Amino acid sequence: MKILVTGGCGYIGSVTARFLRNNGHEVTVVDNLSEGHRGAWDGEFHELELLDREAVHHFLDGHQFEGVIHFAARAYVGESVEQPLRYWHANVVPVIFLCEQLEGVPFVFSSTCATYGVPMTETLSEDHPKNPVNPYGNTKLAVERLLRDRDLAGHGSYAALRYFNASGAEPDASHGEAHHPETHLIPLAVQAALGQHGPLTVFGTDWDTPDGTCIRDYVHVLDLASAHLAALKRLVGGGASGAWNIGTGVGVSVREILDSVGRTTGSDVPFIEGERRDGDPSMLVANPALAKAELSWEAEWTQLDTLIETAVQWHRAHPQGYSE
Ligand SMILES: NC(=O)c1ccc[n+]([C@@H]2O[C@H](COP(=O)([O-])OP(=O)(O)OC[C@H]3O[C@@H](n4cnc5c(N)ncnc54)[C@H](O)[C@@H]3O)[C@@H](O)[C@H]2O)c1
């Protein structure tokens, strides 16, 4: 397949782009490099600002794609609370510009478990009520609805993949997570253990969970990559549109992550006990049954230490991330 990957110089996009290429697909990456890294992707690349309608249309006029996988977005929850307009602009407008020129082309979209808001059940199924608690989640849910409307009008199918916590790196340590600023637990814990970063702050140790820390569902970035190919194949094969949780179904606490990082690095993770953060649910865990049934997808990286080991190797090999 000839596939357009937006945001393909970012963390999940670059790993997915390589996964697609390794599976025999022709991949074109576009990215404005605002957060991404040129060194993260060595295939066909076009520097493109997706907020520039004319540039997007001009680019798409000259190319034909059988599918698009749209990763490009701003993804800092705290920043979205402070700058909601920026998030509505950055996360919704590019989808409109792309869809204007991609009539009938299947669209795979990076959605998020943040579309659910505060969980009312122990694990989250796709039919759980959607009440995002921050602008980031609102923008992602808005795009899901935009894509559903496009589909209903007969202008192209879509798959909204609601990722839980993306984690880990390529097993050969060649590519991994390099956000600036980094806000995700595993890279911060690994960097703290390796002495590349100061102590980690644990946001709340008095939650209603077995060890008092928050529980999340950590899904390896290569498992995310395979979910995108499975979703795109379904759409290209004429399968119905929909939204699918992409998670392991297993909840892991912050303390369990710190213990695992300690074991895999051989060093304790220095940390500070901080206050709870507003809007943080105590637990966010996927029910991934629908993705298994409809996409024939399930997470393979289910051993926590093995998953964390990939992140440790990446940070050891690239203490400064990508060198641009
Ligand atoms: N990382 C996670 O745990 C997680 C969880 C749920 C959903 N997501 C979603 O997955 C996607 C990828 O996440 P990531 O962690 O790889 O993020 P990332 O920031 O590493 O990658 C996003 C890429 O998009 C590019 N980009 C942003 N705005 C652009 C624009 N206007 N024009 C062109 N390029 C633009 C950035 O330069 C960057 O390379 C995002 O949509 C994010 O919301 C991530």
The ligand as a Gaussian input file, in Angstrom:
#p B3LYP/6-31G(d) Opt

LIG

0 1
 N        2.364000       9.263000      23.503000
 C        1.222000       8.767000      24.022000
 O        1.232000       8.080000      25.070000
 C       -0.094000       9.000000      23.328000
 C       -1.253000       8.488000      23.902000
 C       -2.466000       8.695000      23.241000
 C       -2.507000       9.366000      22.037000
 N       -1.351000       9.875000      21.506000
 C       -1.428000      10.587000      20.217000
 O       -0.546000       9.957000      19.312000
 C        0.001000      10.895000      18.397000
 C        1.509000      10.790000      18.371000
 O        2.011000      10.967000      19.691000
 P        3.578000      11.083000      19.941000
 O        3.807000      10.808000      21.375000
 O        4.304000      10.314000      18.908000
 O        3.762000      12.648000      19.689000
 P        5.003000      13.446000      19.033000
 O        4.881000      14.860000      19.496000
 O        6.268000      12.709000      19.304000
 O        4.682000      13.370000      17.474000
 C        3.793000      14.242000      16.823000
 C        4.457000      14.715000      15.544000
 O        3.555000      15.559000      14.827000
 C        4.270000      16.674000      14.310000
 N        3.313000      17.778000      14.148000
 C        2.575000      18.373000      15.114000
 N        1.827000      19.356000      14.599000
 C        2.076000      19.384000      13.259000
 C        1.601000      20.188000      12.182000
 N        0.737000      21.192000      12.381000
 N        2.062000      19.946000      10.938000
 C        2.949000      18.941000      10.719000
 N        3.430000      18.159000      11.705000
 C        3.010000      18.374000      12.966000
 C        5.350000      16.952000      15.348000
 O        6.458000      17.663000      14.833000
 C        5.724000      15.537000      15.786000
 O        6.770000      15.004000      15.005000
 C       -0.535000      12.260000      18.823000
 O       -1.652000      12.553000      18.020000
 C       -0.969000      12.022000      20.262000
 O       -2.023000      12.879000      20.617000
 C       -0.146000       9.704000      22.116000

